[in-house]
Amino acid sequence: MLRGTVVTHRRRCGKPNCRCADGEALHEEVVLSYSWQSRARSVRLPAELIEPVRAATARYREARETLEAQGNAGLETLVGHLKRRS
């Protein structure tokens, strides 16, 4: 399980004679983007790790959604209980 998002960055390198100079064939790299201590970070992913990392981030999102739903259900139960008491 990993917190973050797998994204593809496309950019120009800045070299005037490079294939990317015309803006058509940009350089691509796949990165894991995440926040750490309120700062955006990213780490480049080698090709063999892209799919496993993508699956791990999906598991994290599913677990977070499940936890959020459980927390909301608990909150609704408490608020309902408190309203019935008053």
N, C-alpha and C positions, 0 to 999 in steps of 0.2 A: 504494500500500500504506500502510495506517495502523494504528497500534497503538491499540486502544481498543474500546469497545462503544457501539453506538447504542442509547439507551434513551429511553423516554417518561416524563417526570416529570409527575405529577398533584399539584396542590396547591391549597390555599385561599390567597387573597390577603390575607385579614384584614379586608377592608372589610365592615361589617355589612349593607349593602344590596346587596351583589354577588350574582350568581346562584350563586356557589360557597359562600355562607354556610351553606346547609343541608347541604352535604357531598355532594350528588347530582351537580351539574354542575361538576366541578372544572376548573381551568385546566390545559391540557396544553401541553407544549413538548417537542420532540425535541432531545436533546443527545448529543454525543459525550463519553463518560465515559472518562477515562484517568488514569494515575498519572504524576506528574512529580516527581522528586527525593523519592520516598517519600510524596507527598501526592496525595490524590484531587483531580482537577480535572475540569471539564466546560465545554463550550462549546456554546452554542445553535446549532442548525443551521437555516438557512432551508429552506423546503419543497423548493426545487429542488436542494439538495445532499444530502437525506436518502438517496436511493437510491444515488448515486455513493459516498457515504461508507460506507454499509452494505456495498457491494460491495468497497470498499477494505479494510475491516476483515476481511471474509471472506477476502480474498487473504492478508492478514497471518497469520491463523490457520492457513490451509493451508500457508503457507511455514514457519511455526513448527513445525507437526506434522511436516512433511517433514524439517526440520533435526533435530528431536528423534529421529525414527526413524533417520536416518543416523548420528547420534551414538551411539545405543544399539547399532546394528549394529557400528560401529567398536569400541566398548567390548567387546562380546561376542567379537569377533575377537581383540582383544588378550588378554583374560582366557583364552580358549581356548588361544591360542598359549603363554601363560605357564604354564598348567597342564600342557600337553604337555611342556614343557621340564623340569618338575620331577619 
